[in-house]
């Protein structure tokens, strides 16, 4: 990749900056304790991944969950705050990032690149985001834009906040539909970190500009 064409590198968090399997193992007891809630909440999020930008994302999310769980919207929103936005925070304190994540953010910043984070869940759930927050020019959750990834509106908002053209940004993620196809559809360059079964057999994401296994490899590709 021609680094001269890239002026910023932006990252997804979940499954990209840390192995999501590690989180799933740790939250399993909490998930099964609140099984019905998370089943219904997952249905809601699937709808929201296909929804156009909303003037009040959180109200609509609560209304959808309320319909599934037969609850008032206000109670559904309270449950989301309690069980997702606050209830999951403590688990990120014990999740370890991939090796060399913080180093990568620092080296990109030192190389003169802008660095950003765009996540579908509130980044502040992860505290200082594995020590990387201090290197970021922009940290944003897609919910605050009113639309989840892969909405091109969300990626466009990221580009606007960075003050760059989409084609000057490399977006790094682990989800082909949300991260790779979403960012590419908005005009960005994309990098896919091997995950799941693709990691086991080394199957690249054909839609991404490149795929990588570890953060040292990402550094070499971007900074060469």
N, C-alpha and C positions, 0 to 999 in steps of 0.2 A: 504493500500500500504506500502511495506517495504521501508521506507525512506533511508535505508542504501544502497539500490541499485540505488538510484537517486542522481546524482551529479549536475544536472542543471535542472532548470525549465524555459522553453521558452514560450513566449506568442504571440499570434496574437493580433492585436489592435482593428480593427473595428468590433464592435458587441461583442467583448470579454472583453475589458477593459471599455467599455461604452455601454449603450443600443443604438443600431443603429437606433431604431425608433425615438429617440430624435434628431439625426442628420437629418433624413429624413424630419421631420417636419420643421426644421430650414432652410434646403436648398430647400424646395419645390418651393418657388418663383423663385429662381435662376435656378432650374432645368427646370421649365416650360418656363422661358425666353429663355433658350438655348435648347429647347426640341429636335429639330432635331439633334443637335450635340450629345446629350447624348444617343439618340436612336441608332445612328450609332456607337458611341463609345462603347456602351454596346455590340453590335454585335462583335466588334473587340476583346473585352476582353474575350468573350466566346470562340473565336477561340484560343486566347493566352493561356487560361487555359488548352488547349489540345495540345499545341505546344511543341516540344522538345527544349532544351536549344539553344538559338540563340547567334551568335557572336555579333550582335548589335540589342538588343531588341528594342530600341527606334526607330531605323530606320525602322524596320519591322512593328512595331506598327503604325508608321506614314504612311507607305506605304499602309497598310490595310485600315486605315481610309481614306486616300486619294482616294482609289478606291471606297469606299462606297459613299463618298461625292463629287467625281469627282473634286478633288483638287490635286495640286502638293504635293508631299510628304513633302516638306519643309513647305508649308502652313499648312498642316495637323498637323505636329509636333508643329508648332507655336500655333495652336489652343489648342492642348492638354496641352502644357505648360501653356497657358493663362487661360484656363477654368477648368483644373483639378489640375495640380501640384501647381499653384499659386492661382487660383480662389477659391479653396475650403479652403485654409488655415485659413481664418478669421472665418469660422464657427466652427472650432475646439477650438477656444478661448472661446466659450460660451457653449460648450458641457460638461456636468458634467460626470465624470467617475462613475462607480459603487462604492458603499461604500466600504471602506477598501482596495482599490486597492494599493495605495501607501504603506500602512501599510504592506500588504502582500509581496510586493517586498522587503521592508526593513527587514522583519522577515526572509524571505528566505535567504537573504544575510547574516544576522547575524548568521543564523544557519550553515553557511559555504557552502551553495549551490551557484553555479554560476547561474546568472539570465540573460535572453536574450529576445530580441524581434525580431520576424520575421513577417513582414507584406507585403502584396501584393502591397501596396501603400507606397510612401516614408515616413518613420517614421518622418522625419524632418518637414513634414506638420503639425505635432501635437506639435511643439515646444519642451518643455521638457517632453512631453508624460505624462501629468498629474502628474508631479513631480517624475516620476519613472526612468527617464534617468540616474540619478546619481547612481542608484543601479545596472545598467546593465553592464555586461562584454562584451556583443555583442549586437549591434543594427543594423539590416540590413533590406533592402527592397529586396524582391525577384527579382524585375526587374534588379537589379545590377548583379544578377547571370545569367540573360538571360532567365529565365523561371519562370512563376508564379506557385504557389501551385495549384494542389497537386504534382508537379514534385518531384520525389525522389532526383533528382540532387540538388534542392534548399535546401531540408532538410539535405542532405548530406553535403552541403557547410556550413550550420549552425553548424553541428556537428564538422566539421573540424576547424572552427573558434573558437569553444569552446574548442577544444583540447580533445574531449571526444568521446567515442563510442556512436552510436545512442541509444543503449539500456540503456545508463546511463542518458538519457534526457527525461523529461516529457514535452510534448507539450500541451499547453492549447489553445483551440479555440472554436468558436461557429458554425463553418461550418463543417458538417459531411463529405462532399466530399473533401473539400480543406484542412481542418485542421486535422480532426480525421483520415480519410482514407489515406490522404497524408502522415502524420507523421508516422502512423502505417506501411504503405507500405515501409517506409525508415528504419524501425526497432525501432522507438521510442515508448515510452509509451505515452498514450494520456488521456487527461481530457477534457470533454465536458461541457461547461457552458450552462445551459438550455436557449433557446432563442425561440422567436416566439411562435407558437402554442404549442410546446413541453414544454415551460415554464408554460403555462396555466394549462396543465394536468399532468405535471411532467413526461413526457415520456423520458426515458433515451435513450442515443445513444448506441445501442448494440455493435457497433464496438469499443467504447471507453473503456479504462480500468476502468474509473468511470465517473459519471456525478455529477455535483454540482450546487447548486442554488446561492450561494453567496461566497464571498472571505474569510470570516471567516471559512466557511465550508471547502474550499480548503486548508486553512492553517492547519486545524486539520487533514485532510486526509494525507497531505504530511509530516507533521512534527511529527506525532504520533510515 
